[in-house]
C-alpha cells in the first residue's frame, strides 16, 4: 500500500516535469491559446461570476430553503400533471437572462427538491435557450426566420429531451414517484406571494444587471434606454429587496439599512458596478447569516454557499479548457484557441449532415456568455457558415458548454449527462438539416 502511494507521488512528479520540459513556448499558436485562456478567465471572473453567478446562487438558495419541497413537486414532481410540468419548465427561461452556467445552481436546486428528471432537464435546457433577450437579438441581427426557428426549436427541444430522459430512466423515475406519492402535504411557512415576491425581486436584479449592450448602430429605442439606465433600474429593484428582507424575512431593519447604505455609498464612490454588487452581496450574506429571528435566513446563505462550493470549481476548470481549445470571444475581443477558427468556419459550410453535426458538437462544448452567441454566429456566417449549421449551433450552444457539462455530471451522474448531451447534439443536428433545407 505504501509502495503504491510513493509510486503515485513519483508519477505526478514525472508528469509535471515532462509537462514543463516539453512546453512548446516557441510555438505561436500555443502562446495565442494561452493568451485566449487567460483572457477568457479574466473576463469570466470580471463580468460573469459577480454579476451572474453570485445572484443565481442566492436565487437557487431561495428555492432550496424558502420554496417548500411540496411546492416544487406541485409543478415539477410526481403529483404534477405532465403538461403543466413541461409547460412551466420549457417556457421558464423567458424570464431568466442566463447562460449555460448561470442556470446550473437553479437546476441543481429544483432537482434536489424533488423535481422529476424530465421537467428538471427541460428547465435546464430551456433556461438559456429561450432567453427572451437572446431571441430578440437573434431575430434582429440574424433574421426574423432564424429568431422564430430558435423559439420553436428551444421549446420543442426542452419538451422532447426532457420526455426522452424521463422515458430512458423510467425505472428510477417510477421509484421516485412512488416515494413522492407518500409525502405528506406540508403547509407553506409563509404565503406563496411573499416567497414569489422575494424570488422574482432577485430574478429581476439578475436580469437587469446583465442587460446586454445594444449594437453599435443602435442609439435609440427601448433596448438602448434600458441598457443606458440598467443600474438605476437594478437599484430600484434593490429597494424591493430591502422591503422583502425587512417585511418578509423579518430581518432587523437597521441591519438591512446598514447593508443598503454601504452598497449605495460604494456605488457613489466608484464607477465600477462590480464594487457595489460585491458590497451588496457581502452585506446580504452577513445580515442573513447572523440573523436570529428565523432559522431559514442563515440557512439561505449556507445553502447558497453549498451551491457555490459545488459549482464554481468545475466551472473554473471548464472555462480554462474551453478558452485553450476554442479561444476567447467576447465584446470586441476575438483570440483564437489551439483549434484555428478558420478550421471551424470551413467545416460548417453548406448543409451536410457532417457540417450540422460538427456545428452541434462545437456548440455543445464551446462556452457562450448570455447574448454573445449572436455576434459570434454573425461572424461565422460572414465567413461562410451555412444557415442550417448556424441554427444547430444556436440550439446546442447556449444551453451546453464544457463547464456546464462538468457541473451537470456532478448533479445527475456521468451516464445521464452523456445521454443528455447526446440528445441535444442529435436534435440540433436534425433541426439544422431541416432548417437548412427549407431556407
Secondary structure in CASP SS format (residue, H / E / C, confidence):
PFRMAT SS
TARGET T0000
AUTHOR 0000-0000-0000
METHOD secondary structure of the structure
MODEL  1
X C 1.00
X H 1.00
X H 1.00
X H 1.00
X H 1.00
X H 1.00
X H 1.00
X H 1.00
X H 1.00
X H 1.00
X H 1.00
X H 1.00
X H 1.00
X H 1.00
X H 1.00
X H 1.00
X H 1.00
X H 1.00
X H 1.00
X H 1.00
X H 1.00
X C 1.00
X C 1.00
X C 1.00
X C 1.00
X C 1.00
X C 1.00
X H 1.00
X H 1.00
X H 1.00
X H 1.00
X H 1.00
X H 1.00
X H 1.00
X H 1.00
X H 1.00
X H 1.00
X H 1.00
X H 1.00
X H 1.00
X H 1.00
X H 1.00
X H 1.00
X H 1.00
X H 1.00
X H 1.00
X H 1.00
X H 1.00
X H 1.00
X H 1.00
X H 1.00
X H 1.00
X H 1.00
X H 1.00
X H 1.00
X H 1.00
X H 1.00
X H 1.00
X H 1.00
X H 1.00
X H 1.00
X H 1.00
X H 1.00
X H 1.00
X H 1.00
X C 1.00
X C 1.00
X C 1.00
X H 1.00
X H 1.00
X H 1.00
X H 1.00
X H 1.00
X H 1.00
X H 1.00
X H 1.00
X C 1.00
X C 1.00
X C 1.00
X C 1.00
X C 1.00
X H 1.00
X H 1.00
X H 1.00
X H 1.00
X H 1.00
X H 1.00
X H 1.00
X H 1.00
X H 1.00
X H 1.00
X H 1.00
X H 1.00
X H 1.00
X H 1.00
X C 1.00
X C 1.00
X C 1.00
X C 1.00
X C 1.00
X C 1.00
X H 1.00
X H 1.00
X H 1.00
X H 1.00
X H 1.00
X H 1.00
X H 1.00
X H 1.00
X H 1.00
X H 1.00
X H 1.00
X C 1.00
X C 1.00
X C 1.00
X C 1.00
X H 1.00
X H 1.00
X H 1.00
X H 1.00
X H 1.00
X H 1.00
X H 1.00
X H 1.00
X H 1.00
X H 1.00
X H 1.00
X H 1.00
X H 1.00
X C 1.00
X C 1.00
X H 1.00
X H 1.00
X H 1.00
X H 1.00
X H 1.00
X H 1.00
X H 1.00
X H 1.00
X H 1.00
X H 1.00
X H 1.00
X C 1.00
X H 1.00
X H 1.00
X H 1.00
X H 1.00
X H 1.00
X H 1.00
X H 1.00
X H 1.00
X H 1.00
X H 1.00
X H 1.00
X H 1.00
X H 1.00
X H 1.00
X H 1.00
X H 1.00
X H 1.00
X H 1.00
X H 1.00
X H 1.00
X H 1.00
X H 1.00
X H 1.00
X H 1.00
X H 1.00
X C 1.00
X H 1.00
X H 1.00
X H 1.00
X H 1.00
X H 1.00
X H 1.00
X H 1.00
X H 1.00
X H 1.00
X H 1.00
X H 1.00
X H 1.00
X C 1.00
X C 1.00
X C 1.00
X C 1.00
X C 1.00
X C 1.00
X C 1.00
X C 1.00
X C 1.00
X C 1.00
X H 1.00
X H 1.00
X H 1.00
X H 1.00
X H 1.00
X H 1.00
X H 1.00
X H 1.00
X H 1.00
X H 1.00
X H 1.00
X H 1.00
X H 1.00
X H 1.00
X H 1.00
X H 1.00
X H 1.00
X H 1.00
X C 1.00
X C 1.00
X C 1.00
X C 1.00
X C 1.00
X C 1.00
X C 1.00
X C 1.00
X C 1.00
X C 1.00
X C 1.00
X C 1.00
X H 1.00
X H 1.00
X H 1.00
X H 1.00
X H 1.00
X H 1.00
X H 1.00
X C 1.00
X H 1.00
X H 1.00
X H 1.00
X H 1.00
X H 1.00
X H 1.00
X H 1.00
X H 1.00
X H 1.00
X H 1.00
X H 1.00
X H 1.00
X H 1.00
X H 1.00
X H 1.00
X H 1.00
X H 1.00
X H 1.00
X H 1.00
X C 1.00
X C 1.00
X C 1.00
X C 1.00
X H 1.00
X H 1.00
X H 1.00
X H 1.00
X H 1.00
X H 1.00
X H 1.00
X H 1.00
X H 1.00
X H 1.00
X H 1.00
X H 1.00
X H 1.00
X H 1.00
X H 1.00
X H 1.00
X H 1.00
X C 1.00
X C 1.00
X C 1.00
X H 1.00
X H 1.00
X H 1.00
X H 1.00
X H 1.00
X H 1.00
X H 1.00
X H 1.00
X H 1.00
X H 1.00
X H 1.00
X H 1.00
X H 1.00
X H 1.00
X H 1.00
X H 1.00
X H 1.00
X C 1.00
X C 1.00
X C 1.00
X C 1.00
X C 1.00
X H 1.00
X H 1.00
X H 1.00
X H 1.00
X H 1.00
X H 1.00
X H 1.00
X H 1.00
X H 1.00
X H 1.00
X H 1.00
X H 1.00
X H 1.00
X H 1.00
X H 1.00
X H 1.00
X H 1.00
X H 1.00
X H 1.00
X H 1.00
X H 1.00
X H 1.00
X H 1.00
X H 1.00
X H 1.00
X H 1.00
X H 1.00
X H 1.00
X H 1.00
X H 1.00
X H 1.00
X H 1.00
X C 1.00
X E 1.00
X E 1.00
X E 1.00
X C 1.00
X C 1.00
X E 1.00
X E 1.00
X E 1.00
X C 1.00
X C 1.00
X C 1.00
X C 1.00
X C 1.00
X H 1.00
X H 1.00
X H 1.00
X H 1.00
X H 1.00
X H 1.00
X H 1.00
X C 1.00
X C 1.00
X C 1.00
X C 1.00
X C 1.00
X H 1.00
X H 1.00
X H 1.00
X H 1.00
X H 1.00
X H 1.00
X H 1.00
X H 1.00
X H 1.00
X H 1.00
X H 1.00
X H 1.00
X H 1.00
X C 1.00
X C 1.00
X C 1.00
X C 1.00
X C 1.00
X C 1.00
X H 1.00
X H 1.00
X H 1.00
X H 1.00
X H 1.00
X H 1.00
X H 1.00
X H 1.00
X H 1.00
X H 1.00
X H 1.00
X C 1.00
X C 1.00
X C 1.00
X C 1.00
X H 1.00
X H 1.00
X H 1.00
X H 1.00
X H 1.00
X H 1.00
X H 1.00
X H 1.00
X H 1.00
X H 1.00
X H 1.00
X C 1.00
X C 1.00
X C 1.00
X C 1.00
X H 1.00
X H 1.00
X H 1.00
X H 1.00
X H 1.00
X H 1.00
X H 1.00
X H 1.00
X H 1.00
X H 1.00
X H 1.00
X C 1.00
X H 1.00
X H 1.00
X H 1.00
X H 1.00
X H 1.00
X H 1.00
X H 1.00
X H 1.00
X H 1.00
X H 1.00
X H 1.00
X H 1.00
X H 1.00
X H 1.00
X H 1.00
X H 1.00
X H 1.00
X H 1.00
X H 1.00
X H 1.00
X H 1.00
X H 1.00
X H 1.00
X H 1.00
X H 1.00
X C 1.00
END
